[in-house]
Amino acid sequence: MKQKREDIRNVAIIAHVDHGKTTLVDELLKQSGVFRENQEVAERVMDSNDIERERGITILSKNTAVTYKNTKINIIDTPGHADFGGEVERVLKMVNGVILVVDAFEGAMPQTKFVLRKALELKLPVIVCINKIDRPEARPDEVIDEVLELFIDLEASEEQLDCPFVFASAKAGTASLDMDEPGTNMVPLFETILDYIPAPEGDPDAGTQVLISTIDYNEYVGRIGVGKVDNGSVKVNQEVMIVNHHEPDKMKKVKISKLYEFDGLNKVEIQEAGIGSIVAISGIADIHIGDTLCPVDNPAPIPFQKISEPTIAMHFIVNDSPLAGQEGKYVTSRHLRDRLFRELNTDVSLRVEETDTTESFKVSGRGELHLSVLIENMRREGYEFAVSKAEVLYKTDENGKKLEPMELCYIDVPEEFSGSIIEKLSQRKGELRSMGSASGGYTRLEFSIPARGLIGYRGEFMTDTKGNGIMNTVFDGYGPFKGEIQYRKQGSLIAFEAGEAITYGLYNAQERGTLFIGSGEKVYSGMVVGQNGRGEDIELNVCKKKQLTNTRSSSADEALRLTPPKVLSLEQALDFIDTDELLEVTPKSLRIRKKILD
Ligand code: GDP
């Protein structure tokens, strides 16, 4: 018979970057007594990956557990951005409710919309935590209305609309149910979690059922499966069958050697766990996301959403340029291969294939962002390699017609930019689905657009909106091929290689009509891709120092003065490479190289 585990609550936390999720969880940890007096929360709980912070997204879900009034509250971070292959749904299946953290001034942001929609679809109750209530410009009244409007927009049920609002200042460590009373501690939030989030349910006497929702990887213990005990229990030394709903015939019998639960920021070893517990299991070498741990005599796997297929591919290539190895620690084909295959341990929506040559690997993933996060991680770890421009993976339907991956693209921009964004995206075969107003005088645009139309667009978007735009994309299935896109690049890229340092300047050749490439002492080589003032395509290839003089340019100093060099982001750089070019990725820089010049 089904029973409730009243001593457990499992919640996911959804927040836009900087709205205070980390501060809030730190505070819950401190106040729940996990930390003895005088012990600081040394490391921030969530968002530990630098890239996640910079890009305002969470890539890996992380678990934290706090104990309040003898109840263990497992708090699971949700990926805030694009869905890398059903991850959001798998994470949300471990919980019975969510906390939506919203800044009391900024209000709900479109980035949280995707995860929130999934939570509402899964019928999860939502606690709305309006944070930073201490800010002088806080406008909680309006934010409540905005959140409710968003709920209606996302087709929330009556019960979900009747959600509790908690007004918090995570910074001050206070929460209150009354927006005009600041509160004195986090108790109102703890109490709301206990009251409003249902305890997990399951049949303790049934056979074991644990669905593995995420995989952690640790060099010493290898793969660690994380999941919730849906039914029965798990014990150390227990023999279980590991079965995948989509591949039932590949089931395997294994013995559980190590079992953990979450406590504060750590995993602690335990001997046994019952229904509703979120556990981590190590020692099973080939445990995968979507596997169910079942009794040996009754292997009934839990169904789960099939992991979505990759839609985009890039080649990762050994860097054979004369400069290779000067900056990076890891440069060989072996290094590259091992690192890429290791990534498959934790990322189920990634594919890595070997090619005809040992120098190149085809890496496929869920969108350009997905792959660029991997590239950036490898670069920071000291890898040096080259990548080709991204290409989308086409399919054909049963009549042999070409299909291509489509994305829904949500954009928030200051009103004055909306016209040019609409124009740009229509050139890229985007269709405007809706247009409305967002908070702070921003305009909200929603497009349906082929994934290939978005390749390299992010960098251009940031330039066009002077860094003020917000863009979020969600895979929307395969649709009929929309025809060739005629790109008209407006910006030009000037790459200055000055001594050891390489900097890139973005220069709008169309506006000024003249191209500047330096020829002075400081500039060793340069490259411009783009259009000149008459709209003609111009490509100036990497030149040797002495050849630089044959441009309609002034000196390097003047070029640098007119176009202050700035370091390009990976997306901006990707935007400028064409199919016959490679982007060289090194720990210190990005270089664009023309293959034909090799
Ligand atoms: P996250 O990105 O959602 O994890 O946000 P953080 O917890 O890192 O907080 C982002 C910034 O907001 C930090 O500078 C915090 O100090 C600040 N912050 C967090 N909570 C509050 C709050 O309640 N009031 C104010 N005024 N600032 C806050």
Residues whose N, C-alpha, C, O or C-beta is under 5 A from the ligand:
A	BS01	GDP	A15 H16 V17 D18 H19 G20 K21 T22 T23 L24 N131 K132 I133 D134 R135 A168 S169 A170 K171 A172
